[in-house]
Amino acid sequence: MIRAVAPEFFGSFLDAWDPDGSTFPPAVRQHYIDSSVDAVDSVVADYRATAGVDLAMDLQDRADGARLTMPVGVISQDWGSQLGFDAASLWGAWASDLTYEPIDAGHFMAEEKPKEIAQFITALSERVEAEPR
């Protein structure tokens, strides 16, 4: 079904998530749509795995007490908590060395706030490099 209307399907997300069209110049927007159209099979497989095998494996890991032992960085839209999504608690259950930062951005965080995202990644990278091995 997606393949039959793929440009419109992916374009509708860009329209919803970037309603004023300020995030992507027209050529970049078209490249995003074209690339997504070319990757329909992968996009669908990713979503299928997320709702199926990935979830089952995560639940088993949780039941087994698995934890991430490396420093983990999570940056998410600050409005997530308004929707009942508590990223810090969810990731904190997996990682004891968690850096969490909410950011005032929409779906396209890296495009909307590139400096802030780069600073977050750089700081996390420096922490990882400083860890004893």
CORMOQUI-V400521 format. One line per field, one symbol per residue. phi: phi as a letter, one per 40 degrees, with the letter a starting at -180 (. if undefined). psi: psi as a letter, one per 20 degrees, with the letter a starting at -180 (. if undefined). burial: 1 if it has 9 or more other ideal C-beta (glycine too) atoms within 8 Angstrom, else 0. A space follows every 50 residues. Layout:
# CORMOQUI-V400521
phi = ???
psi = ???
burial = ???
This chain:
# CORMOQUI-V400521
phi = .cdcbddcdccccccccaccgccbcdccdccdcdccdcbddccccccccd cbccccccccdcccgcbccccbbbbacccdcccgbbdcccccccbcbbbb acbcacccdcccbcccccccccccccccccccb
psi = gghhkgghghhhghghimhjkigpqghgghgggghggikggggghghggg iehggghghggghikqqpirppppprpiihhhjjonhggghhhhphmpop pqqnrbhmghhhmhggggggggggghgghipq.
burial = 01000100111011001100001100001001100110010011000010 00011000000100000000111111110110000011011101100111 011011011001100110011011001100000
